[in-house]
Amino acid sequence: MEDTFEFICPTKIYYRPEGVSEIGRIIKEDYRFSRVFFVSGGTSIKKNGTYEKVITSLSINHIIYEEYSGIQANPDIEDVLKMVKQAREFQPELILAVGGGSVIDAAKSLAHGYYYDGNPLDFNKHLVEPLHALPIATILTLAASGSEMSDSCVISDRKHHFKAGFNAVTNYPLFSLLDPSLTLTVPPYQVGVGLADMFSHSFERYFSPSHQIEPCDHLALGIMRGVVEVTPEVVNHPDSLEGRRAMMFLGSLAHDGFTSFGKKKRFLVHKAEHRLSGSYPELLHGQGIALLLAPYLKINQKLYEEKIIELGKVVFQLEHPTAEDTIRSLEQWIFSLPIYHSFDELPFHIDLKDIKKAEEVLKVSTEK
């Protein structure tokens, strides 16, 4: 195994309970920006008052802004191209993404497309590598993707059934504001798929090739254990600010790179899920992930026997587990989430042949 790597995580975190109204001051005083392009999703931030707080804070601090709303789950390149055109005319100094991972990833694609003459999807197709991007700030409203503190950007091309991510240092937000109170109105289903998503980010890193002694594997196990522990709190007590605080932190920590520090990542569960939701955009990412985690372990059980057993001991607190015991515990945890627990349960149809093709991606072919 080649043992060279580079690591950076430059995103600054502002943890501000009930602190959305500080966003204008932070942008103006800490970063000296005065022109902001504001990206958001649906109507939820208007219904819960977040939108009004953001634009009021921007206005009070004399920040000029334009906005683009309506970003959907599995963000589409068509929205990105529209934003690029609008942003080039406006010429912002900063992009502000207010939402979950889909909004943030759309903003990241915009940030790169702003300076690029071609289609920003070229980055996701790995045809080109980014040289620079507009700075991005985020206000996280949905704990799941970890995009508020990651170098990843996943975009879909729905017309051509394509979905993929790319990793680059230019994807890291300049800063992210974390306010757990913003997640209190998130529906239970979104909470469930969010828990599955953040669990998977350290799960995938843990099951990437490791050295005989791998310190970050302990970090990955700890994050997964934290997600399992917080699940009953956020599922059964939706008004628990302590639970939402912990969930928000776990989402960021699971995908900021520390749980793969020094490792070469292998994200086969994500690759398989992208294949599915690229063809079926109504499939939420975390939902697809949840249905592929246990199959990944079953398919690769012989290869990962020792690691699976360690997962059972640390994450699920099993005393003397077998690999089968651990996989059952993983399935039981997933079943405890307020989500769909099989492809047959989904409120839309996914062709069996597409499920089989996705599951073929889960097979690890080499440990190199």
C-alpha positions as CSV (number, residue, x, y, z in Angstrom):
1,M,0.0,0.0,0.0
2,E,1.4,3.4,-1.0
3,D,1.6,5.4,2.2
4,T,1.6,9.0,1.1
5,F,-1.3,11.4,1.4
6,E,-2.2,15.1,1.9
7,F,-4.9,16.4,4.2
8,I,-6.6,19.7,4.8
9,C,-9.9,20.7,6.4
10,P,-10.0,24.5,6.2
11,T,-13.7,25.1,7.0
12,K,-14.4,27.3,10.0
13,I,-17.4,26.3,12.1
14,Y,-19.5,28.9,13.8
15,Y,-21.7,27.1,16.4
16,R,-24.5,29.5,17.2
17,P,-27.7,28.1,18.8
18,E,-30.5,30.4,17.7
19,G,-27.8,32.3,15.9
20,V,-28.9,32.6,12.3
21,S,-29.4,36.3,12.7
22,E,-25.6,36.7,13.1
23,I,-24.9,35.6,9.5
24,G,-24.8,39.2,8.1
25,R,-22.4,40.4,10.8
26,I,-20.1,37.4,10.2
27,I,-20.0,37.9,6.5
28,K,-19.5,41.7,6.8
29,E,-17.1,41.9,9.8
30,D,-15.2,38.7,9.7
31,Y,-14.8,38.4,5.9
32,R,-15.5,41.9,4.5
33,F,-17.9,40.6,1.8
34,S,-20.7,42.8,0.6
35,R,-22.2,40.9,-2.4
36,V,-23.8,37.5,-1.7
37,F,-25.5,35.0,-3.9
38,F,-28.1,33.2,-1.7
39,V,-29.0,29.6,-2.6
40,S,-31.9,27.7,-0.9
41,G,-34.2,24.8,-1.4
42,G,-38.0,24.7,-1.1
43,T,-40.4,26.6,1.1
44,S,-39.5,25.2,4.5
45,I,-37.0,27.9,5.4
46,K,-39.8,30.5,4.7
47,K,-42.3,28.6,6.7
48,N,-40.0,28.3,9.8
49,G,-38.8,31.9,9.7
50,T,-35.2,31.1,8.7
51,Y,-35.4,32.9,5.4
52,E,-36.7,36.2,7.0
53,K,-33.9,36.1,9.5
54,V,-31.2,35.6,6.9
55,I,-32.3,38.4,4.5
56,T,-32.9,40.7,7.5
57,S,-29.4,40.1,8.7
58,L,-28.0,40.6,5.3
59,S,-29.9,43.9,4.8
60,I,-29.0,45.3,8.3
61,N,-25.4,44.7,7.5
62,H,-25.7,46.5,4.1
63,I,-25.0,43.3,2.1
64,I,-26.3,43.3,-1.5
65,Y,-27.8,39.9,-2.4
66,E,-29.5,38.0,-5.1
67,E,-31.1,34.6,-4.6
68,Y,-32.0,31.3,-6.3
69,S,-34.4,28.9,-4.7
70,G,-36.0,25.6,-5.5
71,I,-33.0,23.3,-5.3
72,Q,-34.4,19.7,-4.9
73,A,-33.0,16.5,-3.5
74,N,-30.4,15.0,-5.9
75,P,-29.7,18.5,-7.3
76,D,-29.8,18.7,-11.1
77,I,-27.2,20.3,-13.4
78,E,-30.0,22.3,-15.0
79,D,-30.4,24.4,-11.8
80,V,-26.6,24.8,-11.6
81,L,-26.4,26.2,-15.2
82,K,-29.2,28.7,-14.4
83,M,-27.4,29.8,-11.3
84,V,-24.1,30.2,-13.1
85,K,-25.8,32.5,-15.6
86,Q,-27.5,34.6,-12.9
87,A,-24.4,34.7,-10.7
88,R,-22.1,35.9,-13.5
89,E,-24.4,38.8,-14.1
90,F,-24.6,39.6,-10.4
91,Q,-20.8,39.1,-9.7
92,P,-21.0,37.9,-6.0
93,E,-18.1,37.8,-3.6
94,L,-19.6,34.9,-1.7
95,I,-22.2,32.1,-2.2
96,L,-24.4,31.5,0.8
97,A,-26.1,28.1,0.8
98,V,-29.0,27.7,3.3
99,G,-30.3,24.1,3.5
100,G,-29.1,20.5,3.6
101,G,-26.6,18.6,1.4
102,S,-28.5,19.1,-1.9
103,V,-28.5,22.9,-1.6
104,I,-24.9,22.9,-0.4
105,D,-23.7,20.7,-3.2
106,A,-25.6,22.8,-5.8
107,A,-23.8,25.8,-4.4
108,K,-20.5,24.1,-4.7
109,S,-21.1,23.2,-8.3
110,L,-22.1,26.9,-8.9
111,A,-18.9,28.0,-7.2
112,H,-16.8,26.0,-9.7
113,G,-19.0,26.7,-12.7
114,Y,-18.7,30.4,-12.2
115,Y,-15.1,30.4,-13.4
116,Y,-15.4,27.5,-15.9
117,D,-16.2,27.9,-19.6
118,G,-17.6,24.4,-19.9
119,N,-20.3,22.4,-18.2
120,P,-19.7,22.2,-14.4
121,L,-20.7,18.5,-14.7
122,D,-17.3,17.9,-16.2
123,F,-15.9,18.0,-12.7
124,N,-18.2,15.3,-11.6
125,K,-17.3,13.2,-14.7
126,H,-13.7,13.7,-13.8
127,L,-12.9,15.2,-17.2
128,V,-11.2,18.2,-15.6
129,E,-10.0,19.2,-12.2
130,P,-10.9,22.6,-10.7
131,L,-8.4,25.4,-10.3
132,H,-10.4,27.8,-8.2
133,A,-14.0,28.5,-7.1
134,L,-16.0,31.2,-5.5
135,P,-16.0,31.0,-1.7
136,I,-19.0,29.3,-0.1
137,A,-20.6,29.7,3.3
138,T,-23.4,27.5,4.6
139,I,-26.2,27.6,7.1
140,L,-27.1,23.9,7.8
141,T,-30.8,23.1,8.2
142,L,-30.6,19.3,7.7
143,A,-28.0,17.1,9.4
144,A,-27.1,14.3,7.0
145,S,-24.7,14.8,4.2
146,G,-21.8,16.5,6.0
147,S,-21.3,18.7,3.0
148,E,-21.0,21.7,5.3
149,M,-17.5,20.5,6.2
150,S,-16.5,18.2,3.3
151,D,-14.6,18.3,0.1
152,S,-17.3,16.5,-1.8
153,C,-19.9,17.7,-4.3
154,V,-22.5,15.4,-5.8
155,I,-24.6,16.5,-8.8
156,S,-27.1,14.7,-11.1
157,D,-27.9,15.0,-14.7
158,R,-31.5,13.8,-14.7
159,K,-31.9,13.9,-18.5
160,H,-29.1,11.4,-18.9
161,H,-29.6,9.4,-15.7
162,F,-26.2,10.4,-14.4
163,K,-25.1,11.1,-10.8
164,A,-21.6,11.3,-9.4
165,G,-19.4,13.3,-7.0
166,F,-16.0,14.8,-7.1
167,N,-13.6,15.7,-4.3
168,A,-11.5,18.8,-4.3
169,V,-10.1,21.2,-1.7
170,T,-12.1,24.0,-3.5
171,N,-15.3,22.2,-2.3
172,Y,-14.6,23.0,1.3
173,P,-16.9,25.8,2.5
174,L,-15.1,28.9,3.8
175,F,-17.3,28.7,6.9
176,S,-20.5,27.0,8.1
177,L,-22.9,28.1,10.7
178,L,-24.4,25.3,12.8
179,D,-27.6,26.0,14.7
180,P,-29.3,22.7,15.9
181,S,-32.6,24.5,16.4
182,L,-33.0,24.8,12.6
183,T,-33.3,21.0,12.5
184,L,-36.2,20.7,15.0
185,T,-38.8,21.0,12.2
186,V,-37.2,18.4,10.0
187,P,-39.8,15.6,9.3
188,P,-39.1,12.2,10.9
189,Y,-38.4,10.5,7.5
190,Q,-35.7,13.1,6.7
191,V,-34.2,12.6,10.1
192,G,-34.1,8.8,9.5
193,V,-32.4,9.0,6.1
194,G,-30.0,11.6,7.5
195,L,-28.9,9.2,10.2
196,A,-28.3,6.5,7.7
197,D,-26.3,8.9,5.5
198,M,-24.0,10.2,8.2
199,F,-23.4,6.6,9.5
200,S,-22.4,5.6,6.0
201,H,-19.7,8.2,5.7
202,S,-17.6,6.7,8.5
203,F,-18.8,3.2,7.6
204,E,-17.3,3.5,4.1
205,R,-14.1,4.9,5.5
206,Y,-13.8,2.2,8.1
207,F,-14.2,-0.5,5.5
208,S,-11.6,1.1,3.2
209,P,-8.2,-0.6,3.2
210,S,-6.4,-0.1,6.6
211,H,-2.9,-0.5,7.9
212,Q,-2.4,-3.2,10.6
213,I,-2.6,-0.4,13.2
214,E,-5.0,2.3,11.9
215,P,-5.8,5.1,14.4
216,C,-8.5,6.7,12.3
217,D,-10.5,3.4,12.3
218,H,-11.1,4.0,16.0
219,L,-12.5,7.5,15.1
220,A,-14.8,6.0,12.5
221,L,-16.1,3.4,14.9
222,G,-16.7,6.1,17.5
223,I,-18.7,8.2,15.1
224,M,-20.8,5.3,14.1
225,R,-21.3,4.4,17.7
226,G,-22.4,8.0,18.3
227,V,-25.0,7.8,15.5
228,V,-26.4,4.6,16.9
229,E,-26.6,6.0,20.4
230,V,-28.3,9.3,19.4
231,T,-30.9,7.5,17.2
232,P,-33.5,6.8,19.9
233,E,-33.2,10.4,21.2
234,V,-33.8,12.1,17.9
235,V,-36.4,9.6,16.7
236,N,-38.4,9.4,20.0
237,H,-37.9,12.9,21.2
238,P,-38.0,15.2,18.2
239,D,-37.9,18.3,20.3
240,S,-34.6,17.3,22.0
241,L,-32.1,20.1,21.3
242,E,-29.4,18.0,22.9
243,G,-30.1,15.2,20.4
244,R,-30.2,17.5,17.4
245,R,-27.0,19.1,18.6
246,A,-25.3,15.7,18.7
247,M,-26.7,14.6,15.4
248,M,-25.5,17.8,13.7
249,F,-22.0,17.4,15.0
250,L,-21.9,13.7,14.1
251,G,-22.9,14.6,10.5
252,S,-20.1,17.0,10.2
253,L,-17.5,14.8,11.9
254,A,-18.4,11.8,9.8
255,H,-17.5,13.5,6.5
256,D,-14.8,16.0,7.3
257,G,-12.0,13.6,6.4
258,F,-10.7,12.8,9.8
259,T,-12.2,9.3,9.9
260,S,-10.1,8.5,6.8
261,F,-7.0,10.3,7.8
262,G,-4.1,8.5,6.1
263,K,-6.3,6.1,4.2
264,K,-7.3,5.6,0.6
265,K,-11.1,5.8,0.4
266,R,-13.3,3.2,-1.2
267,F,-16.9,4.4,-1.3
268,L,-18.7,1.4,-3.1
269,V,-22.0,1.9,-1.2
270,H,-22.1,5.5,-2.4
271,K,-21.2,4.5,-5.9
272,A,-23.9,1.9,-6.0
273,E,-26.5,4.3,-4.5
274,H,-25.5,7.0,-7.0
275,R,-26.2,4.5,-9.8
276,L,-29.7,4.0,-8.4
277,S,-30.7,7.6,-7.6
278,G,-29.1,8.8,-10.8
279,S,-31.8,6.8,-12.6
280,Y,-34.5,7.3,-10.0
281,P,-34.1,10.9,-8.6
282,E,-37.1,10.4,-6.3
283,L,-34.9,8.0,-4.3
284,L,-33.4,10.1,-1.5
285,H,-29.7,9.4,-1.0
286,G,-29.9,8.4,2.6
287,Q,-32.8,6.0,1.8
288,G,-30.8,4.3,-0.9
289,I,-27.8,4.1,1.4
290,A,-29.8,2.5,4.2
291,L,-30.9,-0.3,1.8
292,L,-27.4,-1.1,0.7
293,L,-25.3,-1.1,3.9
294,A,-26.2,-4.6,5.1
295,P,-25.9,-6.1,1.5
296,Y,-22.4,-4.6,1.3
297,L,-21.3,-6.5,4.5
298,K,-23.0,-9.8,3.4
299,I,-21.3,-9.6,-0.1
300,N,-17.9,-8.9,1.4
301,Q,-18.3,-10.8,4.7
302,K,-15.4,-13.2,4.1
303,L,-13.0,-10.4,3.2
304,Y,-14.0,-8.2,6.1
305,E,-14.7,-10.8,8.8
306,E,-12.5,-9.3,11.5
307,K,-13.5,-5.7,10.8
308,I,-17.2,-6.7,10.9
309,I,-16.7,-8.3,14.3
310,E,-15.0,-5.2,15.6
311,L,-17.9,-3.2,14.3
312,G,-20.2,-5.4,16.3
313,K,-18.2,-5.0,19.5
314,V,-17.7,-1.2,19.4
315,V,-20.7,0.2,17.5
316,F,-23.4,-2.3,18.6
317,Q,-21.9,-3.2,22.0
318,L,-22.1,-7.0,21.4
319,E,-20.0,-9.0,23.8
320,H,-18.8,-11.9,21.7
321,P,-20.2,-11.2,18.2
322,T,-19.9,-13.2,15.0
323,A,-20.0,-11.4,11.7
324,E,-23.6,-12.6,11.3
325,D,-24.5,-11.1,14.7
326,T,-23.1,-7.8,13.7
327,I,-24.9,-7.7,10.4
328,R,-28.2,-8.5,12.2
329,S,-27.6,-5.7,14.6
330,L,-26.9,-3.3,11.7
331,E,-30.2,-4.4,10.1
332,Q,-32.1,-4.0,13.5
333,W,-30.7,-0.4,13.8
334,I,-31.7,0.4,10.3
335,F,-35.2,-1.1,11.0
336,S,-35.5,1.3,14.0
337,L,-35.2,4.3,11.6
338,P,-38.5,5.9,10.4
339,I,-37.7,5.1,6.8
340,Y,-38.6,2.4,4.2
341,H,-36.9,-0.8,5.0
342,S,-36.9,-2.6,1.6
343,F,-37.0,-1.6,-2.0
344,D,-40.5,-3.2,-2.2
345,E,-41.8,-0.7,0.5
346,L,-40.8,2.4,-1.5
347,P,-43.7,4.5,-2.8
348,F,-42.3,4.2,-6.3
349,H,-41.0,1.3,-8.4
350,I,-37.3,0.5,-8.9
351,D,-36.7,-2.2,-11.5
352,L,-35.2,-5.3,-10.0
353,K,-32.5,-5.4,-12.7
354,D,-31.3,-1.9,-11.6
355,I,-31.2,-3.1,-8.0
356,K,-29.1,-6.1,-9.1
357,K,-26.7,-3.9,-11.1
358,A,-26.3,-1.6,-8.1
359,E,-25.6,-4.5,-5.8
360,E,-22.9,-5.8,-8.2
361,V,-21.0,-2.6,-7.5
362,L,-20.8,-3.5,-3.8
363,K,-18.4,-6.4,-4.4
364,V,-14.8,-5.5,-3.4
365,S,-12.5,-6.8,-6.1
366,T,-9.1,-6.1,-4.5
367,E,-7.6,-4.8,-1.3
368,K,-4.9,-2.7,-3.1
